[in-house]
Amino acid sequence: MKINIIGGGPAGLYFAILMMKANPVNEITVHERNGPDDTFGWGVVFSGRTLRNLRDADAESHAQITRQFEAWDNVDVVRGDEKISVRGNSFSGVSRLQLLKILQRRAQQLGVAILFHSEINDIESRRADCDLLVGADGINSTVRQRFAEHFGPTLSVRSNRYIWYGTNQLFHGLTLTFRENEAGIFSAHSYKFNQTTSTFIVECDPQTWEQAELTTMNEADTRSYIEQVFAPDLQGHPLLSNNSKWINFILVKNARWAFDNVVLLGDAMHTAHFSIGSGTKLAIEDAIALAESFQRHDDVSEALLEFESNRKPYIEEYQAAALESMLWFENIRQYLHLDPIRLAYSLMMRSGRVDPEELKKRDAAFVAAYEAAIS
């Protein structure tokens, strides 16, 4: 097969790796608009289940990725001077740049051609020049926009603002921190992804964002302001910026994922709010599912049909859970009257993916403390 992939993020690279592993005579080209060392953001998170999928799909890259991991099993909920820890959760963090470098090397080792600084504007010609065109070009996908009448996309811009920082303050667990000042309420999602650095995502509702006058601040003043809000948590460590800007989360859905010889992957196809997990996890699992469909079908149309019919119900369920999680954070003002242990319980149950019995299996002591608090 001749495969053109638009987008050299985790979804596009991992699909290229799996397809080249399956058949070394495949001719695969990845077109990436940025350079090999250009990436935005800091760390990304994988669950234990995703790691098993990575190991089964490609043991070579799995070994390299896991050597870079920082792992933990605790979710920490910080409110005021109190911290509640919930154990029994399997997560790992890794630098997004390190992940991309590993996948780039693995793909090139297998014979994939990666063309950096390759901005593709004539999508139709790339489609005509291959057996399969993959749009793995992110949330602002050019492929999706070009063929919108086939995919039927819907994009919903959410109300909360968020900004993605790094910091050398290490958070030893997935930490959800809630701080208030005269402007309103700020939430931070933070976790370490190597031995020196943590991701630090800050989120706030429109009222808080306006009251804080963040729209009038430059980049340095914004960092200084947020450092003051989370001073007890950062403990003197500055926030680190990598093109960090306030943005609104965009919920992406598509009525159809494929047509003819074109298919979407990753954020081009769907998004899930960062409060429930990493879009990188879903993107890589998309790549695995698509590659598996091609292992069962030589015909492109049949493979794409199976991929969509098998994968879409899971993604719809995942997006529904992510929506509940997103709504919880969008309505955080409704929950901050709770004492810390009730707040932590509400947060753990917010998406519907964890029921009371599952939570008890993960951390019986936490559930016992919660039950004692409400009795």
C-alpha atoms as one frame of an Amber mdcrd trajectory, in Angstrom:
protein
   0.000   0.000   0.000   0.977   3.593  -0.558  -0.062   5.642   2.478   0.110
   9.415   2.918  -0.274  10.617   6.491  -0.923  14.297   7.191   0.302  15.052
  10.711   3.350  13.720  12.546   1.897  13.566  16.044   1.491  10.351  18.060
  -1.511   9.089  16.047   0.101   9.471  12.625   3.511   8.187  13.687   2.183
   5.181  15.566  -0.087   4.147  12.696   2.887   4.418  10.332   4.959   2.219
  12.654   2.305  -0.483  12.864   1.589  -0.532   9.135   5.270  -0.747   8.270
   5.731  -3.537  10.818   2.810  -5.425   9.280   4.218  -5.132   5.763   7.712
  -3.686   5.168   6.981  -3.148   1.480   4.350  -0.523   2.290   5.306   2.944
   1.088   4.466   5.352   3.903   5.113   9.098   4.046   4.321  11.312   7.039
   3.947  15.035   6.328   4.517  17.204   9.408   4.226  20.999   9.264   6.565
  21.522  12.244  10.186  20.550  12.808  11.357  17.374  14.578  11.911  19.178
  17.883   8.841  21.412  17.764   6.064  20.448  20.147   3.648  22.294  22.367
   2.723  21.246  25.860   4.643  19.367  28.508   3.779  15.914  29.773   1.092
  13.466  28.678  -0.560  10.687  30.688  -1.128   7.005  29.955  -3.227   4.519
  31.886  -2.134   0.985  32.691  -4.493  -0.371  30.027  -2.949   1.846  27.349
   0.521   0.620  28.288  -0.585  -2.973  27.786  -1.936  -2.034  24.357   1.378
  -0.372  23.485   3.352  -3.426  24.587   1.200  -5.776  22.529   1.288  -3.556
  19.432   5.016  -2.742  19.335   7.274  -4.031  22.092  10.259  -2.041  20.782
   8.740   1.431  21.164   6.937   0.346  24.358  10.272  -0.470  25.973  11.743
   2.885  24.993   8.682   4.830  26.167   8.387   3.090  29.526  12.041   3.784
  30.289  11.091   7.483  30.252   8.020   7.113  32.466   7.212   8.489  35.876
   4.499   6.279  37.407   2.071   6.762  40.297  -1.125   5.306  41.717  -2.493
   8.272  43.684  -4.958  11.017  42.845  -4.448  13.944  45.244  -7.194  16.501
  45.817  -5.960  19.743  47.391  -8.365  22.286  48.879  -7.032  24.972  51.207
  -4.507  23.430  53.592  -5.822  19.875  53.213  -4.875  17.132  50.792  -6.891
  13.964  50.286  -5.163  11.067  48.514  -6.973   8.288  46.689  -4.773   5.292
  45.894  -5.077   2.362  43.509  -5.041   4.312  40.245  -2.594   3.314  37.515
  -1.075   6.267  35.646   2.223   7.138  33.995   3.527  10.462  32.706   6.019
  11.105  29.927   7.352  14.176  28.147   5.417  14.811  24.962   8.645  15.751
  23.174  10.388  12.560  24.323   7.418  10.501  23.173   7.505  12.101  19.724
  11.266  11.600  19.407  10.924   7.901  20.253   8.146   7.431  17.705  10.046
   9.406  15.052  13.137   7.229  15.468  11.135   4.009  15.469   9.208   4.989
  12.341  12.360   5.965  10.469  14.089   2.773  11.602  11.292   0.797   9.948
  11.538   2.777   6.706   8.831   5.413   7.098   9.621   8.693   5.334   8.976
  11.662   7.629   8.951  15.019   5.872   9.255  17.858   8.402   8.263  21.450
   7.614   5.898  19.924   5.061   2.702  21.982   4.947   0.148  20.254   2.720
  -2.428  22.577   1.193  -3.443  20.540  -1.841  -5.108  17.699   0.034  -6.876
  16.360  -3.053  -3.649  15.676  -4.918  -2.240  13.778  -1.927  -5.414  11.729
  -1.780  -5.190  10.865  -5.490  -1.551   9.867  -5.112  -2.067   7.038  -2.602
  -4.139   4.040  -1.573  -4.896   5.593   1.826  -4.861   9.178   3.077  -4.802
   9.617   6.868  -5.780  12.944   8.428  -3.915  12.924  11.738  -3.440  16.684
  11.687  -4.945  17.688  15.003  -7.860  19.674  16.270  -7.669  22.213  13.416
  -7.412  19.441  10.825  -7.030  20.626   7.244  -8.138  17.196   6.022 -11.347
  17.375   8.048 -12.073  20.894   6.826 -11.396  19.975   3.191 -13.792  17.034
   3.280 -16.255  18.384   5.843 -19.241  17.386   3.715 -18.160  13.738   4.064
 -17.173  13.742   7.749 -19.995  15.921   9.109 -17.956  17.535  11.908 -19.404
  19.376  14.892 -17.138  21.573  17.017 -18.308  22.915  20.368 -16.251  25.662
  22.019 -16.538  25.287  25.787 -16.843  28.162  28.245 -13.868  27.573  30.539
 -10.408  28.890  29.715  -7.269  26.867  30.330  -3.531  27.300  29.923  -0.854
  24.579  29.783   2.344  25.265  31.757   5.256  23.268  33.097   7.094  23.637
  36.397  10.088  22.141  38.174   7.954  21.645  41.262   7.282  17.906  41.303
   3.753  16.647  41.898   4.017  12.996  42.900   0.611  11.925  41.658  -2.241
  13.229  39.570  -2.985  16.359  41.612  -6.179  18.417  41.389  -5.780  21.711
  43.238  -8.460  24.329  43.885  -7.550  27.897  44.860  -9.700  30.990  45.325
  -8.896  34.699  45.326 -10.870  37.898  44.871 -11.393  37.118  41.170 -12.845
  33.645  41.613 -11.821  29.994  41.463  -8.833  28.422  39.716  -8.302  24.680
  39.229  -4.904  23.116  38.502  -4.293  19.685  36.980  -0.690  18.668  37.636
   1.592  15.624  37.579   5.292  14.906  37.116   6.394  13.448  33.797  10.125
  13.095  34.419  12.489  13.488  37.367  12.632  17.277  37.124   9.397  18.568
  35.573   5.627  18.520  36.010   2.738  19.474  33.784   0.653  22.277  35.319
  -2.651  23.006  33.556  -4.721  25.855  34.998  -8.436  26.196  34.296 -11.019
  28.816  35.265 -14.565  29.804  34.369 -15.362  32.923  32.279 -16.373  34.955
  35.325 -13.033  34.329  37.051 -11.084  34.996  33.866 -12.831  38.355  33.367
 -12.593  39.408  37.022  -8.866  38.643  37.066  -8.440  40.832  33.939  -6.301
  38.127  32.382  -7.288  39.300  28.918  -5.220  42.484  29.480  -2.056  40.741
  30.730   0.999  39.876  28.689   2.662  36.465  28.947   5.019  37.362  31.798
   2.318  39.063  33.872  -0.015  36.114  33.369   2.584  33.667  34.664   3.299
  35.916  37.633  -0.393  36.157  38.464  -0.938  32.390  38.323   2.224  31.812
  40.365   0.706  33.976  43.099  -2.604  32.105  42.988  -0.846  28.751  43.405
   2.045  29.944  45.572   1.362  27.343  48.324   1.582  24.575  45.731   4.498
  25.778  43.578   6.648  26.472  46.645   8.754  29.112  44.934   9.172  27.319
  41.615   8.299  29.427  38.568   5.907  28.340  35.864   7.506  27.404  32.548
   5.933  28.480  29.270   6.048  26.731  25.896   3.880  28.939  23.715   1.412
  28.769  26.613  -1.785  30.698  25.924  -5.282  30.849  27.376  -7.573  28.832
  25.137 -11.027  27.284  25.242 -11.388  23.532  25.023 -12.999  22.452  21.754
 -15.127  19.316  21.730 -14.740  17.661  18.319 -17.101  15.030  16.941 -17.604
  13.683  13.435 -20.696  11.953  12.083 -18.431   9.814   9.893 -14.784   8.991
  10.308 -13.925   7.822   6.804 -14.959   7.904   3.178 -13.469   6.425   0.022
  -9.731   6.173   0.825  -9.606   8.916   3.506  -9.754   8.461   7.295  -9.257
  10.696  10.329  -7.277   9.844  13.470  -6.791  11.380  16.909  -7.876  14.958
  17.663  -8.871  15.487  14.039 -11.544  12.856  14.625 -12.528  13.402  18.258
 -11.441  15.150  21.441 -11.973  14.327  25.125 -11.507  16.828  27.938  -8.066
  16.751  29.553  -9.598  16.215  33.014 -10.374  12.576  32.190  -7.154  11.588
  30.483  -4.790  12.242  27.660  -5.866  12.752  24.085  -2.569  11.059  23.273
  -3.868   7.816  24.776  -6.925   7.860  22.526  -4.889   8.853  19.473  -2.484
   5.935  19.861  -5.311   3.501  20.534  -7.032   4.805  17.370  -3.871   3.971
  15.429  -3.798   0.460  16.888  -7.457  -0.159  16.020  -7.029   1.117  12.452
  -3.907  -0.980  11.876  -5.691  -4.068  13.210  -8.516  -3.515  10.724  -5.989
  -3.518   7.892  -4.557  -6.790   9.200  -7.976  -8.369   8.649  -8.875  -6.661
   5.359  -6.863  -6.033   2.202  -9.627  -3.842   0.810  -9.323  -0.228   2.009
 -13.074   0.407   2.135 -13.723  -2.739   4.166 -10.919  -1.923   6.613 -12.174
   1.635   7.162 -15.741   0.439   7.620 -14.686  -2.083  10.263 -12.484   0.478
  12.034 -15.333   2.953  12.364 -17.972   0.403  13.346 -15.735  -1.211  15.997
 -14.053   1.861  17.428 -16.797   4.474  17.333 -19.023   3.054  20.125 -16.056
   3.087  22.518 -15.143   6.669  21.619 -18.750   7.820  22.016 -18.865   6.245
  25.471 -15.522   7.810  26.370 -16.616  11.232  25.137 -19.825  10.970  27.178
 -17.784  10.297  30.319 -15.370  13.109  29.443 -18.332  15.459  29.009 -19.498
  14.710  32.548 -15.995  15.352  33.853 -15.759  18.595  31.894 -19.135  19.761
  33.201 -17.993  19.060  36.765 -15.051  21.426  36.338 -17.143  23.994  34.462
 -19.496  24.030  37.463 -16.851  23.853  40.179 -18.584  26.619  42.146 -21.323
  24.106  42.988 -18.876  21.776  44.735 -16.434  23.937  46.669 -18.770  24.160
  49.668 -17.996  20.476  50.300 -15.402  19.489  52.872 -12.227  17.997  51.361
 -13.168  14.324  51.606 -16.621  14.881  50.113 -15.049  17.002  47.387 -12.552
  14.234  46.619 -15.331  11.625  46.446 -17.420  13.795  44.128 -14.389  14.357
  41.906 -13.589  10.635  41.685 -17.191   9.815  40.746 -17.720  12.712  38.350
 -17.461  10.905  34.998 -19.477   7.793  35.793 -16.575   5.538  34.748 -15.871
   4.645  38.380 -18.694   3.253  40.536 -18.634   2.921  44.353 -17.560  -0.735
  44.241 -14.698  -0.016  41.856 -13.550   2.887  44.034 -13.663   0.624  47.082
 -11.450  -1.905  45.303  -8.961   0.816  44.508  -8.841   2.406  47.963 -10.975
   0.852  50.687  -9.538   3.170  53.338 -10.605   6.277  51.428 -14.142   4.942
  50.928 -14.354   4.008  54.620 -13.272   7.529  55.604 -15.862   9.020  53.239
 -18.635   6.803  54.600 -17.678   7.757  58.143 -17.800  11.445  57.198 -21.341
  11.255  55.789 -22.783   8.975  58.505
